[in-house]
């Protein structure tokens, strides 16, 4: 797609999808975190796209044998280095510069001597410093977090940021003229000092590398001073090289973190996100290479979708008329043809020392005017007719960018730095040098450090990419840009139609409509739809099965073609088979689900029964333990209460006794003192008298004694009243207890009478039945109790097939026996319960229950049982009467027995 159509965002979505499917090992999180790093260092704002990829990348994601992501590898193509040192109005350099200036923490800013973006010459060439809706500080935090995740150490991160700051400060290095020949030297200002500090080199060596150039003439080395333009180019070339090497080093570190190693299985999915077709107002060398790459990718797209598809029709031997489509072979020949192609002529002109951009443009017009895809323009421009439209290129800077010169003086400077990153950069650049480096680096004396031009290297990378794409199974995602204003909700029909036409989508639709878009091998078709046949075809070959399926579903012959190895269908024909297959499979699944549900419910019921039984056992055991503990605590509480109450009563008795003794002693003392006081008073009157003070003392003392006596008498009266009240309550309790005893005795006598009456009735019934039974045959079976019970419960005639009456009468005897046993048991139970309640009431047994309430409840139970027992006796009578209607003797015995029974009937 074109620039700004959404290729990078689509690639990220595809990576997230693959990470979600093949995740689990943790490596997929690292792969996703490479996107913020690569976007920060390789993307920039252009006039058409706020996040334009200024490089191409191929991300190869490796999978293990189980389908999990095991690693990845990233390959990059043609980073736009010129954007580091120059950018047009309304555009920005790479995002990382602005993110670093805004988001760096204070400590890092101080260490790198960072300023705002407006203070750097490279960044202030354009007045655009921010992007709407993007927080550069937050993006910087995300980049640092991603660097941590891909295992870039903190020391290396600081070195990376130092290199970025050095690039920015290089742009602020200025020059001053030192002679009449316009030779210059760098000004030793803040910019130069900061660059030397950040890359770790000597300031003097940096000044020489930027203002001089060493040239070898014979055996001598000549140092040439540079002019202002040459020094500026040298400075910019150093900045571009540092940034490009830094980008390559980062990609290398990411690949080390994502390396597969010994886990490589050969299974991989690669995502190619490369720059889109670009056409600006001024198109330079970068757009030239980018559009050439898009031409090559478009040819691969055409070959895959048009040529190969038509070749497949022919190879499979089906009737097919070729569809013509537009091919961009002429445009590719314009770029790649030797020796008179655009790339060949560019490399040729770049090798000439006196070659200029104007001579290159004239040479193109001279040799390529006959090509239909080329048209020469005025001055230094020319036009190329690409698949997506015509683009006018300005050759200004073509030769310089193609040479991409970095003199060995600059490489020596980097190799002499104390920081490890510049040394790594110098080593990598020397490994690509066209001159073998043996011994000291200073011996090298050529002008350039690279053998291949940028265009040649890019062409080689592109051919390797094409070979890789040819060896894989490609899938294309075509991105369409709705408008040129980067606005949501705005749809330009003409622009979209032009993109669809230029990228070949309309031809793809035309081929699909006129051809056979759906194809399937005979084996796959028979395996997928063979079960839909009404007859068994297990022994037939796949082709016969496929033809039988087509005939059964009445697919018209013109809607499909049978090839040598495949079946070809026109659009929409396979849908009917898929619908039938889905309905059949849905029915099968429905039956299976019902059966499995039935099995699951049975299993669940069985499991639930087991769980309920287990729960009941566990809960029963738990309740029993809790009840035992509660009972033990209750008994202990009763014992403690008894001890405490007895102690309190004893203490109260002691207090009363002590108070009584005190009262008695006070009263007796008062009486004694009163008597002795009177005697003394008489004696004192007879005598000459005592002092008036002593008389007053005795009078007050006597008053106090009288007051105490009155208080003691009042307390004594209160105690006597309390004692009377207690005596009255005791008498009430005794009267109530006597009433309870009389009631219990009367009830017990009634129960005993009723029990004796019932017992006598049962004994008479037993004797009568025993006499009748002795008159029957002695060998009658007594083991048919189940049948007798069944006949008694249902009211039948005790199986009329029995001719003799032995079995019914013996069964009746057994029923009477059971009634007698029940009577004995119930009488024993009611007697024990009544005796227990009497003991509780009298205080002989301690229990936490209300004896009156329990006695009433026991009476109700006895009345209910008595009523039920009487009804059963009456039913027994009715049944015996029925049996007696068959035999007269038995009837007479029963009448006699029931006569006696009625005489002793329960009231």
C-alpha positions in Angstrom: 0.0 0.0 0.0 0.9 3.6 -0.2 2.5 5.7 2.5 0.0 6.2 5.3 -2.3 3.4 4.3 -1.8 1.5 7.6 0.8 -1.1 6.8 2.7 -0.7 10.1 -0.4 -0.9 12.2 -1.6 -3.9 10.3 1.7 -5.6 10.8 1.5 -5.0 14.6 -2.1 -6.5 14.6 -0.8 -9.6 12.7 2.0 -10.0 15.3 -0.4 -9.7 18.1 -2.6 -12.4 16.5 0.3 -14.8 16.1 1.4 -14.1 19.6 -2.1 -14.9 20.9 -2.2 -18.1 19.0 1.4 -19.3 19.6 2.0 -17.7 23.0 2.8 -19.5 26.2 6.6 -19.5 26.4 6.9 -15.7 27.2 9.0 -14.9 24.1 6.0 -13.5 22.3 5.9 -10.6 24.8 9.5 -9.7 23.9 8.6 -9.9 20.2 5.7 -7.5 20.6 7.9 -5.1 22.6 10.3 -4.7 19.7 7.7 -2.6 17.9 8.0 0.5 20.2 11.8 0.4 19.8 11.9 0.1 16.0 9.2 2.7 15.6 11.0 5.2 17.9 14.4 4.8 16.0 13.0 4.1 12.5 9.8 6.1 12.1 9.2 9.8 11.6 6.5 12.3 10.8 6.1 13.1 7.1 3.7 15.3 5.3 1.5 12.3 4.6 1.9 10.1 7.7 2.4 10.9 11.4 4.2 7.6 11.9 5.9 6.8 8.6 8.3 3.9 8.5 11.6 5.2 7.1 13.0 1.7 6.8 11.8 -1.7 5.8 11.7 -4.7 8.1 11.1 -8.4 7.8 10.2 -10.1 11.0 10.6 -13.9 10.9 8.7 -15.6 13.8 9.9 -19.2 14.5 7.6 -21.9 15.9 8.3 -25.1 17.8 7.1 -28.5 16.9 4.0 -28.0 19.2 3.1 -24.7 17.4 4.4 -22.4 20.1 6.6 -19.4 19.3 10.2 -20.2 20.0 12.0 -17.1 18.8 12.2 -14.4 16.0 14.7 -12.6 13.8 14.4 -9.1 12.4 16.0 -7.9 9.1 16.0 -4.2 8.1 16.3 -2.5 4.7 17.6 1.0 3.8 17.2 3.3 6.7 16.7 6.8 5.5 19.8 8.3 7.1 19.4 11.7 5.5 16.4 12.5 7.8 18.9 12.7 10.7 20.5 15.9 9.3 17.7 17.4 7.2 13.9 17.4 7.1 11.4 19.4 5.2 9.0 21.9 6.7 6.0 20.3 8.5 8.0 17.0 9.0 10.1 15.7 11.9 13.3 13.7 12.3 13.1 10.3 14.0 10.8 10.1 17.0 13.5 9.1 19.5 15.2 12.6 19.3 12.0 14.3 20.5 11.2 11.6 23.0 14.6 11.9 24.5 14.5 15.7 24.8 11.1 15.6 26.5 11.0 12.4 28.5 14.6 12.0 29.8 14.7 12.1 33.6 16.6 15.0 35.3 19.7 12.9 36.1 20.0 11.8 32.5 19.4 15.3 31.1 22.2 16.6 33.3 24.6 13.8 32.3 24.0 14.3 28.6 23.6 18.1 28.8 20.2 17.8 27.0 18.2 20.9 26.0 14.8 21.3 24.4 14.3 20.2 20.8 14.2 23.8 19.6 17.9 24.3 20.7 19.2 21.7 18.2 19.9 22.7 14.6 19.0 19.3 13.1 15.6 19.5 14.8 14.7 23.1 14.2 15.0 23.0 10.5 11.2 22.3 10.7 8.9 24.1 13.1 7.1 20.9 13.9 8.2 19.6 17.3 5.2 17.5 18.4 2.4 15.4 17.0 -1.2 15.9 17.9 -2.5 13.2 20.3 1.0 11.8 21.0 2.8 12.2 24.4 6.5 12.0 23.6 7.4 11.7 27.3 5.1 8.7 27.7 6.5 7.2 24.5 10.0 7.5 25.9 9.0 5.6 29.0 7.5 2.9 26.9 10.7 2.7 24.8 12.9 2.4 28.0 10.5 -0.4 29.3 10.8 -2.2 26.0 14.6 -2.0 26.1 14.5 -3.6 29.5 12.3 -6.4 28.2 14.6 -7.2 25.3 17.5 -7.4 27.7 19.4 -4.3 26.8 21.3 -3.4 30.0 21.1 -0.1 31.7 24.7 0.7 30.8 24.0 0.0 27.2 20.9 2.1 27.3 22.8 5.1 28.7 25.4 4.6 25.9 22.6 4.6 23.3 21.1 7.8 24.7 24.6 9.3 24.8 25.1 8.5 21.0 21.7 10.2 20.3 22.7 13.3 22.2 26.0 13.3 20.4 24.2 13.3 17.1 22.1 16.2 18.1 25.1 18.2 19.4 27.0 17.5 16.2 24.4 19.5 14.4 25.2 22.5 16.7 29.0 22.4 15.8 29.8 25.5 13.8 32.9 26.5 11.8 34.9 29.6 11.4 37.0 30.7 8.3 40.8 30.7 9.0 42.3 31.9 5.7 41.5 33.5 2.4 40.9 30.1 0.7 37.7 29.7 2.7 39.3 26.9 4.9 37.5 26.5 8.2 38.0 24.9 11.6 35.4 24.0 14.2 34.6 26.5 16.9 35.4 25.2 20.4 32.0 26.0 21.8 29.5 24.0 24.0 28.5 21.8 21.0 32.0 20.6 20.2 33.0 20.0 23.9 29.8 18.1 24.5 30.2 15.9 21.5 33.8 15.0 22.5 32.6 14.2 26.0 29.7 12.0 24.9 31.6 9.9 22.4 34.7 9.8 24.6 37.3 11.3 22.3 39.9 14.1 22.4 38.7 17.6 21.4 41.7 18.2 19.2 41.2 14.9 17.3 37.6 15.8 16.8 38.5 19.2 15.4 41.0 17.7 13.0 38.5 15.0 11.9 35.9 17.6 11.1 38.2 20.2 9.4 40.9 18.2 7.6 41.2 15.2 5.3 44.3 13.0 4.9 45.2 12.0 1.4 47.9 9.7 0.2 50.0 10.7 -2.7 52.6 8.1 -3.5 54.3 7.3 -0.3 53.4 10.6 1.3 50.4 11.6 3.2 49.0 15.1 2.7 46.7 16.8 5.1 44.1 18.9 3.3 42.1 21.6 5.0 38.4 21.5 4.2 36.1 24.3 3.0 32.9 25.2 4.8 30.7 23.0 2.6 33.2 20.1 2.8 33.4 20.4 6.6 29.6 20.6 6.9 29.3 17.5 4.7 31.9 15.7 6.9 30.0 16.6 10.1 26.7 15.5 8.6 28.2 12.2 7.3 29.6 11.5 10.8 26.2 12.1 12.4 24.4 10.0 9.8 26.9 7.1 10.2 26.7 7.1 14.0 22.9 7.0 13.9 22.8 4.3 11.2 25.3 2.1 13.1 23.4 2.7 16.3 20.2 1.5 14.6 21.9 -1.6 13.2 23.4 -2.4 16.7 20.0 -2.1 18.3 18.5 -4.6 15.8 21.4 -6.9 16.5 20.8 -6.8 20.2 17.1 -7.5 19.7 17.9 -10.5 17.5 20.3 -11.8 20.2 17.4 -11.6 22.7 15.0 -13.3 20.4 17.4 -15.9 19.0 16.0 -19.4 18.5 19.3 -21.3 19.0 19.1 -25.1 19.0 15.2 -24.9 19.1 15.0 -24.1 15.4 12.6 -26.4 13.6 12.3 -24.7 10.2 8.7 -23.7 10.8 8.3 -19.9 10.5 5.9 -17.1 9.6 7.5 -13.9 8.3 5.8 -10.5 8.2 7.2 -8.0 5.7 6.5 -4.4 6.6 8.2 -2.2 4.1 7.8 1.4 3.0 4.9 2.1 0.8 4.9 3.9 -2.6 5.7 7.6 -2.1 5.2 10.7 -4.3 5.9 14.1 -2.7 6.3 17.5 -4.1 10.1 16.9 -4.1 11.2 13.3 -4.5 14.8 12.5 -3.8 17.1 9.4 -3.7 15.1 7.8 -0.8 11.8 7.9 -2.7 13.7 6.6 -5.8 14.8 3.4 -3.8 11.5 3.1 -2.0 9.4 3.1 -5.2 11.9 0.7 -6.9 11.3 -1.7 -4.0 7.5 -1.4 -4.4 7.8 -2.1 -8.2 9.6 -5.3 -7.4 7.0 -6.3 -4.8 4.2 -5.5 -7.2 5.7 -7.7 -9.8 5.9 -10.5 -7.2 2.2 -9.9 -6.4 1.3 -10.0 -10.1 3.3 -13.1 -10.7 1.7 -14.9 -7.8 -1.9 -13.9 -8.4 -2.0 -13.7 -12.2 0.7 -15.7 -13.8 0.9 -18.6 -11.4 -2.9 -18.9 -11.3 -3.3 -19.1 -15.0 -0.3 -21.5 -15.3 -2.1 -23.8 -12.7 -5.2 -23.9 -14.9 -3.1 -24.9 -17.9 -1.1 -27.5 -16.0 -4.2 -29.2 -14.7 -5.7 -29.5 -18.2 -8.9 -27.5 -17.8 -10.6 -25.4 -20.4 -9.5 -21.8 -19.7 -9.1 -18.6 -21.7 -6.2 -16.4 -20.6 -6.9 -13.1 -19.0 -4.6 -10.2 -19.9 -3.3 -8.0 -17.1 -1.0 -5.1 -16.8 2.6 -6.0 -16.1 5.3 -3.6 -14.8 8.2 -5.4 -16.4 9.1 -2.3 -18.5 9.4 -0.2 -15.4 11.6 -2.8 -13.7 13.8 -3.0 -16.8 14.2 0.8 -16.7 15.7 0.4 -13.2 17.7 -2.8 -13.5 18.8 -3.1 -17.1 22.5 -3.2 -17.7 24.4 -1.2 -18.7 21.8 1.5 -19.5 19.5 1.2 -16.5 18.8 3.9 -13.9 20.8 2.0 -11.2 23.7 1.2 -13.5 24.0 4.8 -14.7 23.8 6.1 -11.1 26.6 3.8 -10.0 28.7 4.7 -13.0 28.3 8.4 -12.5 29.0 8.0 -8.7 32.4 6.5 -9.5 33.6 9.6 -11.5 35.3 12.1 -9.2 33.9 15.0 -11.3 30.4 13.6 -11.6 27.6 15.9 -10.5 23.9 15.6 -10.2 23.4 17.7 -13.4 25.7 15.4 -15.4 23.8 12.4 -14.1 20.5 13.9 -15.1 21.8 14.7 -18.6 23.1 11.2 -19.0 19.7 9.7 -18.1 18.0 11.9 -20.7 20.6 10.9 -23.3 20.3 7.2 -22.9 16.7 6.5 -21.6 14.5 8.9 -23.5 13.4 6.0 -25.7 12.0 4.0 -22.8 8.2 4.5 -22.5 8.4 4.6 -18.7 11.0 7.4 -18.6 10.6 11.1 -19.5 13.3 13.8 -19.0 12.4 17.1 -17.4 14.0 20.5 -17.3 17.1 21.0 -15.1 18.0 18.1 -12.9 14.6 16.3 -12.9 13.2 13.2 -14.6 9.8 11.4 -14.5 9.2 7.6 -14.1 5.9 6.0 -14.8 5.4 3.6 -11.9 2.5 1.1 -11.5 0.9 3.6 -9.1 1.4 6.6 -11.2 4.0 9.1 -12.5 6.7 10.4 -10.1 9.0 13.4 -10.7 12.5 12.9 -9.2 15.0 15.7 -8.4 18.5 14.4 -8.8 19.9 16.9 -6.4 21.9 14.9 -3.8 21.6 11.6 -5.7 25.3 11.0 -6.1 26.3 12.1 -2.6 23.6 9.9 -1.0 24.5 7.0 -3.3 28.2 7.2 -2.4 27.4 7.7 1.3 31.1 8.6 2.0 32.6 8.4 5.4 36.3 9.1 5.3 38.7 7.1 7.2 39.6 10.1 9.4 36.2 9.9 10.9 36.4 6.1 11.3 39.8 6.5 13.1 38.2 9.1 15.4 35.4 6.6 16.4 37.9 3.8 16.9 40.0 6.0 19.3 37.0 6.8 21.5 36.9 5.5 25.0 33.2 4.5 24.8 32.6 1.0 23.6 29.7 1.8 21.1 31.8 4.1 18.8 34.5 1.4 18.8 31.9 -1.2 17.7 30.7 1.2 15.0 34.2 1.7 13.6 34.9 -2.0 13.6 31.7 -2.7 11.7 32.4 0.0 9.1 36.0 -1.2 8.6 34.7 -4.7 8.0 32.8 -3.3 5.1 35.7 -1.3 3.8 37.1 -1.9 0.3 40.7 -1.7 1.6 42.1 -4.5 3.8 43.0 -3.1 7.2 46.2 -4.6 8.4 48.2 -2.9 11.2 47.4 0.6 12.5 44.2 2.1 11.1 46.1 5.3 10.3 47.8 3.6 7.3 44.6 3.5 5.3 44.4 6.5 3.1 41.5 6.2 0.6 38.7 8.6 0.2 35.8 6.4 0.9 35.3 3.5 3.2 32.7 1.4 1.3 33.1 -0.6 -1.9 29.4 -0.9 -2.8 27.2 2.0 -3.4 23.9 2.4 -1.5 21.8 1.6 -4.6 23.8 -1.6 -5.3 23.6 -2.8 -1.7 19.9 -2.1 -1.6 19.3 -3.9 -4.9 21.2 -6.9 -3.5 19.1 -6.9 -0.4 15.9 -6.6 -2.5 16.9 -9.6 -4.6 17.6 -11.7 -1.5 14.2 -10.7 -0.2 12.5 -11.7 -3.5 14.2 -15.1 -3.4 13.0 -15.6 0.1 9.4 -14.7 -0.9 9.6 -17.0 -3.8 10.5 -19.9 -1.5 7.6 -19.4 0.8 3.8 -19.4 0.6 2.9 -15.7 0.4 -0.2 -14.0 1.6 -0.9 -10.3 0.7 -2.6 -7.7 2.9 -3.5 -4.8 0.7 -3.8 -1.5 2.6 -6.0 1.2 1.1 -5.7 4.9 2.2 -9.1 6.5 2.3 -7.9 10.2 2.0 -4.7 12.3 1.9 -5.6 14.4 4.9 -5.1 11.8 7.6 -8.7 12.4 8.7 -11.1 9.8 10.0 -14.5 9.3 8.4 -13.4 10.9 5.1 -13.6 8.7 2.0 -12.3 9.9 -1.3 -13.7 7.6 -4.0 -11.3 8.7 -6.7 -8.2 8.1 -4.5 -9.5 4.7 -3.4 -10.3 3.6 -7.0 -6.9 4.7 -8.2 -5.2 2.6 -5.6 -7.4 -0.4 -6.4 -6.6 0.0 -10.0 -2.9 0.6 -9.6 -2.2 -2.2 -7.2 -4.0 -4.8 -9.3 -7.0 -5.5 -7.1 -9.4 -4.9 -9.9 -7.6 -7.4 -12.1 -7.7 -9.9 -9.2 -11.5 -9.5 -9.0 -11.8 -9.9 -12.8 -9.7 -13.1 -12.8 -11.7 -14.5 -9.9 -15.0 -13.8 -11.5 -14.0 -15.3 -14.9 -12.0 -18.1 -13.5 -12.4 -20.8 -10.8 -11.5 -19.2 -7.4 -12.3 -22.4 -5.4 -10.1 -25.4 -6.0 -9.6 -28.6 -4.2 -7.7 -31.8 -4.8 -9.7 -35.0 -5.5 -8.6 -36.7 -2.3 -9.5 -33.7 -0.1 -12.8 -33.3 -1.9 -13.7 -36.9 -1.5 -12.6 -37.0 2.2 -14.5 -33.8 3.0 -17.8 -34.6 1.3 -17.8 -38.4 0.8 -19.9 -39.1 3.8 -22.8 -37.2 2.1 -23.3 -39.9 -0.5 -26.3 -42.1 -0.2 -24.4 -45.2 -1.2 -21.2 -46.6 0.2 -18.1 -45.7 -1.9 -15.4 -47.0 0.4 -13.8 -49.1 -2.3 -13.8 -46.4 -5.1 -11.0 -44.0 -6.0 -11.2 -40.3 -5.0 -12.0 -39.1 -8.5 -15.0 -41.4 -8.8 -16.2 -40.4 -5.4 -15.9 -36.7 -6.4 -17.8 -37.2 -9.6 -20.6 -39.1 -7.7 -20.9 -36.2 -5.3 -21.2 -33.7 -8.1 -23.9 -35.7 -9.8 -25.9 -36.3 -6.6 -26.1 -32.6 -5.9 -26.9 -31.7 -9.5 -24.1 -29.2 -9.9 -24.1 -27.9 -13.5 -21.1 -28.9 -15.7 -20.4 -25.3 -16.7 -20.0 -24.4 -13.0 -17.0 -26.7 -12.4 -14.0 -28.3 -14.1 -12.4 -31.6 -13.4 -8.6 -31.4 -13.7 -5.9 -34.0 -13.5 -5.4 -33.5 -9.8 -7.9 -31.0 -8.6 -11.5 -29.9 -9.0 -12.1 -26.3 -10.0 -15.3 -24.5 -9.0 -16.7 -21.1 -10.0 -17.6 -18.6 -7.3 -20.4 -19.7 -4.9 -20.7 -23.4 -6.0 -19.0 -24.9 -3.0 -21.4 -23.1 -0.7 -24.3 -25.6 -1.3 -22.0 -28.5 -0.4 -20.8 -26.7 2.7 -24.3 -26.0 3.8 -25.4 -29.6 3.4 -22.2 -30.8 5.1 -22.7 -28.4 8.0 -26.4 -29.5 8.5 -25.4 -33.1 8.5 -22.6 -32.6 10.9 -24.9 -30.5 13.1 -27.4 -33.3 13.2 -24.6 -35.8 14.1 -23.3 -33.5 16.8 -26.8 -33.0 18.1 -27.3 -36.8 18.5 -23.9 -37.2 20.1 -24.6 -34.3 22.4 -27.9 -35.8 23.5 -26.3 -39.2 24.1 -23.4 -37.7 25.9 -25.8 -35.5 27.9 -27.8 -38.6 28.9 -24.6 -40.4 30.0 -23.4 -37.3 31.9 -26.8 -37.0 33.7 -26.7 -40.6 34.7 -23.2 -40.2 36.0 -24.2 -37.0 37.8 -27.2 -38.7 39.5 -25.0 -41.6 40.6 -22.4 -39.2 41.8 -25.0 -37.1 43.6 -26.4 -40.1 45.4 -23.0 -41.1 46.6 -22.3 -37.5 47.7 -25.6 -37.3 49.6 -25.0 -40.6 51.3 -21.4 -39.5 52.2 -22.7 -36.1 53.4 -25.3 -37.8 55.6 -22.8 -40.0 57.2 -20.4 -37.2 57.8 -23.1 -34.8 59.1 -24.5 -37.5 61.4 -21.1 -38.2 62.8 -20.4 -34.5 63.2 -23.8 -33.9 65.0 -23.2 -36.9 67.3 -19.9 -35.5 68.3 -21.3 -32.1 68.8 -24.3 -33.5 70.8 -21.9 -35.5 73.0 -19.9 -32.3 73.6 -23.0 -30.3 74.4 -24.3 -32.9 76.7 -20.9 -33.0 78.5 -20.9 -29.3 78.8 -24.5 -29.3 80.1 -23.7 -31.8 82.8 -20.6 -29.8 83.8 -22.6 -26.6 83.9 -25.2 -28.3 86.1 -22.5 -29.5 88.5 -20.9 -26.1 88.6 -24.2 -24.4 89.2 -25.0 -26.7 92.0 -21.7 -26.1 93.7 -21.9 -22.3 93.2 -25.5 -22.2 94.5 -24.7 -24.3 97.5 -21.7 -22.1 98.2 -23.7 -18.9 97.8 -26.4 -20.3 100.1 -23.8 -21.3 102.8 -22.3 -17.8 102.6 -25.7 -16.2 102.9 -26.5 -18.4 105.9 -23.2 -17.5 107.5 -23.9 -13.8 106.9 -27.4 -14.1 108.4 -26.0 -16.0 111.4 -23.2 -13.4 111.9 -25.7 -10.6 111.6 -28.0 -12.2 114.2 -25.2 -12.7 116.6 -24.1 -9.1 116.1 -27.7 -7.9 116.8 -28.0 -10.1 119.8 -24.7 -8.9 121.2 -25.6 -5.3 120.6 -29.0 -5.7 122.3 -27.6 -7.6 125.2 -24.8 -5.1 125.6 -27.3 -2.3 125.5 -29.4 -4.0 128.1 -26.5 -4.6 130.3 -25.2 -1.0 129.9 -28.6 0.4 130.6 -28.9 -1.5 133.8 -25.4 -0.5 134.8 -26.1 3.1 133.7 -29.1 3.4 135.9 -27.2 2.1 138.9 -24.3 4.5 138.3 -26.8 7.4 137.8 -28.3 6.7 141.2 -24.9 6.5 142.8 -23.9 9.8 141.2 -27.1 11.5 142.4 -26.5 10.4 145.9 -22.9 11.5 145.8 -21.9 15.0 145.4 -22.3 14.6 141.7 -20.0 14.3 138.8 -19.0 16.7 136.1 -21.7 17.8 133.7 -19.5 16.7 130.7 -19.6 13.1 131.8 -23.4 13.2 132.0 -23.6 14.5 128.5 -21.3 11.9 127.2 -23.3 9.1 128.7 -26.6 10.5 127.3 -25.2 10.7 123.7 -23.8 7.3 124.0 -27.1 5.9 125.1 -28.9 7.7 122.2 -26.5 6.1 119.7 -27.1 2.7 121.3 -30.9 3.3 121.1 -30.6 4.2 117.4 -28.6 1.1 116.6 -31.1 -1.0 118.5 -34.0 0.5 116.5 -32.1 -0.2 113.3 -31.4 -3.8 114.3 -35.1 -4.3 115.2 -36.2 -3.0 111.8 -33.7 -5.3 110.1 -35.0 -8.2 112.2 -38.6 -7.4 111.2 -37.6 -7.3 107.5 -35.9 -10.7 107.8 -39.0 -12.1 109.6 -41.2 -10.8 106.8 -38.9 -12.4 104.2 -39.0 -15.6 106.1 -42.8 -15.6 106.2 -42.9 -15.0 102.4 -40.5 -17.9 101.8 -42.7 -20.1 104.1 -45.8 -19.2 102.1 -44.0 -20.0 98.8 -42.8 -23.3 100.2 -46.4 -24.2 101.2 -47.6 -23.3 97.7 -45.0 -25.4 96.1 -45.8 -28.3 98.4 -49.5 -28.0 97.6 -48.8 -27.9 93.9 -46.5 -31.0 94.2 -49.2 -32.9 96.1 -51.7 -32.0 93.3 -49.1 -33.2 90.7 -48.6 -36.4 92.6 -52.3 -37.1 92.8 -52.8 -36.4 89.1 -49.8 -38.7 88.2 -51.2 -41.5 90.4 -54.7 -41.1 88.9 -53.3 -41.2 85.4 -51.1 -44.1 86.2 -54.1 -46.0 87.6 -56.1 -45.2 84.4 -53.2 -46.4 82.2 -52.9 -49.6 84.3 -56.6 -50.3 84.0 -56.5 -49.8 80.2 -53.4 -51.9 79.9 -54.9 -54.7 81.8 -58.1 -54.5 79.7 -56.1 -54.7 76.5 -53.9 -57.5 77.8 -56.9 -59.6 78.8 -58.5 -59.0 75.4 -55.4 -60.2 73.7 -55.0 -63.2 75.9 -58.6 -64.3 75.1 -58.0 -63.8 71.4 -54.8 -65.9 71.6 -56.6 -68.8 73.3 -59.4 -68.7 70.8 -57.1 -68.8 67.8 -54.9 -71.5 69.4 -58.0 -73.7 69.8 -59.1 -73.2 66.2 -55.6 -73.7 64.9 -55.3 -77.1 66.7 -58.3 -78.4 64.9 -56.7 -77.7 61.5 -54.3 -79.9 59.7 -51.0 -80.0 61.6 -48.9 -79.9 58.4 -50.3 -76.5 57.2 -47.6 -74.2 56.1 -46.8 -71.2 58.3 -44.3 -69.6 56.0 -46.6 -67.6 53.8 -46.5 -64.5 55.9 -45.7 -62.3 52.9 -48.8 -63.6 51.0 -51.0 -63.1 54.1 -49.7 -59.6 54.6 -50.4 -58.8 51.0 -54.0 -60.2 51.3 -54.5 -58.3 54.6 -53.2 -55.0 53.1 -55.3 -55.2 50.0 -58.4 -56.6 51.6 -58.4 -59.7 49.3 -59.7 -63.2 50.3 -56.3 -64.6 51.1 -55.8 -66.3 47.8 -58.9 -68.3 47.1 -56.8 -71.1 45.6 -56.1 -72.4 49.1 -58.8 -74.9 49.7 -58.2 -75.4 53.4 -58.4 -72.7 56.1 -55.2 -73.5 57.9 -53.1 -70.9 56.3 -55.5 -67.9 56.9 -56.1 -68.8 60.5 -52.4 -69.3 61.2 -51.8 -65.9 59.5 -54.4 -64.3 61.7 -52.8 -65.8 64.8 -49.5 -64.3 63.7 -51.1 -60.9 63.3 -52.7 -61.1 66.8 -49.3 -62.1 68.2 -47.7 -59.0 66.7 -50.4 -56.8 68.1 -49.8 -58.3 71.5 -46.1 -57.7 71.2 -46.7 -54.1 70.2 -49.0 -53.7 73.2 -46.3 -55.0 75.6 -43.6 -52.8 74.1 -45.8 -49.7 74.1 -47.0 -50.2 77.7 -43.4 -50.7 78.8 -42.3 -47.5 76.9 -45.1 -45.3 78.3 -44.5 -46.6 81.8 -40.8 -45.9 81.7 -41.4 -42.4 80.3 -44.0 -41.6 83.0 -41.7 -42.9 85.7 -38.8 -40.7 84.4 -41.0 -37.6 84.4 -42.1 -38.2 88.0 -38.5 -38.5 89.1 -37.6 -35.3 87.3 -40.5 -33.5 88.9 -39.6 -34.7 92.4 -35.9 -33.7 91.8 -34.5 -37.2 92.0 -33.1 -36.8 88.5 -31.7 -33.6 87.0 -32.6 -32.8 83.3 -33.0 -29.6 81.3 -36.7 -30.1 80.4 -40.1 -29.0 81.6 -41.8 -32.1 83.2 -45.3 -30.6 83.0 -45.0 -29.9 79.2 -43.4 -33.4 78.6 -46.2 -35.0 80.6 -48.9 -33.4 78.5 -47.1 -34.4 75.3 -46.8 -38.0 76.6 -50.5 -38.1 77.3 -51.2 -36.9 73.7 -49.0 -39.6 72.3 -50.7 -42.2 74.4 -54.2 -41.1 73.3 -53.1 -41.1 69.6 -51.6 -44.6 69.9 -54.6 -45.9 71.8 -56.9 -44.6 69.0 -54.7 -46.1 66.3 -54.4 -49.4 68.1 -58.2 -49.6 68.6 -58.8 -49.0 64.9 -56.4 -51.8 64.0 -58.1 -54.2 66.4 -61.4 -53.4 64.7 -59.9 -54.1 61.3 -58.7 -57.4 62.5 -62.2 -58.2 63.7 -63.6 -57.4 60.2 -61.0 -59.6 58.5 -61.6 -62.5 60.9 -65.4 -62.2 60.3 -64.8 -62.6 56.6 -62.7 -65.7 57.1 -65.4 -67.0 59.4 -68.1 -66.7 56.7 -66.4 -69.6 54.9 -66.3 -72.0 57.9 -69.0 -72.0 60.5 -66.8 -73.3 63.3 -64.4 -70.5 63.0 -67.2 -68.0 62.9 -68.7 -69.3 66.1 -65.4 -69.2 67.8 -64.8 -65.6 66.7 -68.3 -64.5 67.8 -67.7 -66.0 71.2 -64.2 -64.3 71.4 -65.5 -60.9 70.1 -68.3 -61.1 72.6 -65.8 -61.4 75.4 -63.7 -58.7 73.7 -66.7 -56.3 73.7 -67.3 -56.8 77.4 -63.8 -55.5 78.2 -63.6 -52.8 75.5 -61.5 -49.7 76.2 -63.4 -46.6 77.2 
